[in-house]
Amino acid sequence: MIRSIIFFVSFLFLVTFSHAQKAVEGFQWYHPEADAKAEIAKAVKQAKKEHKHVILQVGGNWCIWCKRLHNLMDSNATVHNYLDSNFILVPVNYSKENKNLEVLKTLGYPQRFGYPVLVVLDEKGNRLHTQNSGYLEEGKRHSPAKVLEFLKHWSPAALDPKNYK
């Protein structure tokens, strides 16, 4: 009886882990055919209207760390809610099909940090910060606490002079 229970629990764990891994591996968030310049302009316009900042996540579907970071931002309720309340998130593709080199040039060559790399823009489209996502990692994943701390440090409220009087 105990062996059956252990086998069943082990089986459920493996099926769940396998499904979660396939969801990350099979997910296609980046779009090589997308016009990154137009997508960024659209996000900046929306950010201005909603008083938010823009976060560009530069990477590609070939990058497991890019998928893991997006999965964390999408599935962790605390991170997702904070991100959604303060930022417009835009994927910027970098792949052999479309390297977006002209756009990356205007962003100060963020690819120098590897992938994924996060670029924070204000509501006017000015680059505020480029974040090497390696500093947000913990073991074989991105740390929800470190990602949330990063988001809080670059939110509109964090850069509002009124909050420092």
N, C-alpha and C positions, 0 to 999 in steps of 0.2 A: 504494500500500500504506500509506504513512504517513498519507495523508488518510483512509483507511478506519479506521485505528486511532484517529486523533484524533476522527473523527466518532463512532465507537463509544463511546469514553471520554466524550465530551461528552454523548452520548445517555444513557449510564448515570447520569452526574451529574445531568442534568435530571430523569430519571425518579425517582431517589432523593430529590432535593430536593423535587420536586413531591409525592411520596408523604408525606414527612415533614411538609411544610406542611399537606397535607390532613388528616393525622392530628391535628395541633394544632388546625386550624380546625374539624374535625368532632367533636372530642371534647367530651362533655358531662359535666363533672365536678360541676358545681353542680346542685342540685336545688331549684327554687323551691318545690316542694310539701313539702320536708322541714321538720320541726319543729326549727329550729336550737337552741332551748333544750334540748330533749330530747337532741339529738345531742351537745351540749356536755356535758350532765350524764353521759351514757353514757361519753364520752371521759374525763372527770375521774375517774369511778369506775374505769375501766380503768387510767388513769395511776397512780392511788393503789395499785392492786394490783401494777402492774409497776414502780413507782418511776420514773416518767417524768414529763415535762411535756407539756402540750398545746399544739399550735400550731393556731390558727384561721387559715385562709386566706380572707379576706373578698374576695369578688369575684363575677363572674358569667360565664356562658357567652358573653356578648356581648363580653367583654374579652379581646383577644388577648394582652395582657401577663399576665393571670391564667392563661391556658392555657400560655403559654411557661414561666412559673414552675413550674406543676405538672408540665409535661413534664420540666423540668430535674430537679426533685425525684424524679421517677419513673424517669427514664432514666439519669441519671448515677450509676453504681454507688457511688462514694465518698459523694456527698451522700445518696443513697437509704439506704445502709446506716447512716450516722451518724444520719440522721433516724429511721429505723425502730428503732434501738437506744435512742434517748433521748426520743422524742416520740410522741405520738398526733396525727396530722394530721387536721383536720376542715375540710371546706369549709363556709363560711357564705355562703349566697346573698345577693346584692344585685342585684335586677333590678326591672323595672316590675311583674312578677308578684308579687314578694315582696321587699320592702326590708328586712325583719327589723329595723325601727327600734327596737323595744323591746329586743331583744337587743343591738343596737349601742349603745343608750343605756347599758346596764349595763356595757359594755366601754369607756366613756369616749369614745364617738363616733370610732372609728378611721377612719371614712370620710373624715374631714377630710384624710387623707393621700393620698387617691385609691385606685386599685385596681391590682393587688391590695395588700392591706395584711395584715400578719401580726400576730397578737396571741398572746403567750405567756402561758400560765396555768400555775401550779404544780399539784401533784397534789391540792391542795385546791380548785382552781378560782379562786384569787386571780390577778388580772391582774398580771403581772410587767413586761411591756414591750409596747409597740406599735411595730412597725417599718414605716416608710415603705419600700416595696420599691424605690423609685427609687434608693436608696443601694446597692442590691445589683446594679444594672445596670452593664453595660459595653457600650457601643455599642448595638446593636439586640437585645441579649439580656441575660439575667441571668448574672452571673459565677459559675461554680461555686465558685471560691475565696472570693468574698465571701459567698455563701450558706452555705458550710461554716463560715466564720469566725463568721457570725451564729449559726448553730446551736451552735457550740462555746461561744460566750459566754453562751448562755441555756440550756445543758444543765443537768440536775440536778447533775452533778459541779462545774460552774463556780460554782454557788451553794451548795455544801456547805462549811460552815465548817471541817470537818475537813481540807479540802485546803489550808488557809491557815495551818496551825500551824507 
